[in-house]
Amino acid sequence: MVDLCLSPAQQYFLQILLNKGVLDQINFKVLFCNVMKKFQIDYDEPQIKNLYVNFLRQINEVIQHFNMEIKNGNCEITGLSFYCLIRRCESGSIGDLSQLYSPIELKIFRKVLELIIESETGSVDFTFVLNEILSMYEELSEEAAGSQSQIGKSITNRDIRLVIEKFMHDNWLIEVINSPNMITLHGRTLIELSQYIKQIFPAEYLSYCCLCKDLVVNSFKCTGCSAKLHKYCAKRIFKGSKDCLSCKQQFSSEQIDDLLASLSSAKSAYASSQLSSQS
């Protein structure tokens, strides 16, 4: 059987990741080390990265047979790396999440996705989203007709807030740190639903990082040519150059300092929020 290809430690690790869905780089390393200790697997700290890269490769070789994969990505807001267990579907459709969410919940998420993608900044005000969905709830409910909704016929802002917070808890959406009440797409969405996003949204609404070529929502922009970069990709560039990859205009020291300060501040705020939630 395919399952026998996974060691007990790998099976245990996979089960925890399956339950959590997403782990940031800090919690991922903590989990990995705890698994190593639990199963009494010796490792050298300097070699830990090579060890878990090989560990994940072996898991992926097995779970690919079930159309699943552990993928690495980066949060656009903090720049932090994260790992998520995704379904490898050709469509990458929201419909693939139907086992996790009710039809009306998926319709609400689809609308939030639309508001974020079509926004100027790649993020939207939470209150605006609540009011927008409330105003068109009857239409969304009719589109989801045919299955019983988990939300009753009488809908309130609180009901919608709970649905959106559910998608935030499951790491499909994320609060824009240091921008009160603003939300955007978590990196998990950009990895797992990228094909879906490309299929349903017109090209004029989609942007791609000029370094890694992947979808970008919360971007760092060149003022000369409007080329866009993930903030973490821009940080990589600025280690060796200050020039725009597209038009070669040089970014100012102020722009670079603001970017680095923004990432550092968001990362610190995120770490503090994680400590608070664990206490």
Secondary structure by P-SEA (a helix, b strand, c coil): cccccccaaaaaaaaaaaaaccccaaaaaaaaaaaaaaabbbbbccaaaaaaaaaaaaaaaacccccccbbbbbccccccccccccccccccccccccccccaaaaaaaaaaaaaaaacccccccaaaaaaaaaaaaaaaaaaaccccccccccccaaaaaaaaaaaaaacccccccccccbbbbcccccccaaaaaaacccccccccccccccccccccccccccccccaaaaaaaaccccccccccccccaaaaaaaaaaaaaaaaaaaaaaaaaac
